[in-house]
Amino acid sequence: MEEGARSLVFRLLKRLFGKIAKEVLAKIEALSLEELEALALALLEFCAIADWEGWLQGQARREISRAEKVYNARA
């Protein structure tokens, strides 16, 4: 299922923006199924590849926040 979601995201990005940089593809490879699904929905609102970069930065901030909450709950 994860590979199908990843393939869909790759196709959507290519259709929206043409050729995709290798570093972008590598970052997509590292996404979880949950993140791929969120990205697929977010792609509907992207107008430029910069939107992808902003989404990815926001994703990283959410992961850090989630990790901090788990850590604090255990402390």
C-alpha positions in Angstrom: 0.0 0.0 0.0 2.9 2.4 0.9 4.5 1.8 -2.5 1.2 2.6 -4.3 0.9 5.9 -2.3 4.5 6.8 -3.1 4.0 6.1 -6.8 0.9 8.3 -6.8 2.7 11.1 -5.2 5.6 10.8 -7.7 3.2 10.9 -10.6 1.3 13.9 -9.2 4.5 15.9 -8.6 5.7 15.1 -12.1 2.5 16.1 -13.6 2.4 19.4 -11.7 6.0 20.4 -11.9 7.7 18.3 -14.6 11.0 16.8 -13.8 11.6 16.3 -10.1 15.0 16.8 -8.5 16.7 13.7 -7.1 16.8 15.2 -3.6 13.0 15.7 -3.6 12.5 12.1 -4.7 14.8 10.9 -1.9 12.8 12.8 0.7 9.6 11.3 -0.6 11.2 7.8 -0.3 11.6 8.5 3.4 8.0 9.4 4.1 5.7 7.1 6.0 2.3 6.0 4.6 0.6 8.6 6.8 2.8 11.3 5.5 2.4 10.2 1.9 -1.4 10.4 2.2 -1.1 13.8 3.7 1.2 14.9 0.9 -1.1 13.6 -1.7 -4.0 15.7 -0.4 -1.7 18.8 0.1 -0.6 18.5 -3.6 -4.0 19.5 -4.6 -3.2 23.0 -3.3 0.4 23.3 -4.5 1.2 25.9 -7.2 5.0 25.6 -7.1 7.7 23.3 -6.0 8.3 25.7 -3.2 5.0 24.7 -1.8 6.4 21.1 -1.4 9.4 22.5 0.4 7.2 24.4 2.8 5.0 21.4 3.4 8.1 19.2 4.1 9.4 21.8 6.7 6.0 21.9 8.3 6.0 18.1 8.5 9.4 18.1 10.2 8.1 20.6 12.8 5.1 18.4 13.5 7.3 15.4 14.0 9.5 17.2 16.4 6.4 18.5 18.3 5.0 15.0 18.4 8.2 13.6 19.7 8.5 16.3 22.4 4.9 15.5 23.6 5.7 11.8 23.9 8.9 12.5 25.7 7.2 15.0 28.1 4.4 12.5 28.8 6.9 9.9 29.9 8.9 12.3 32.1 
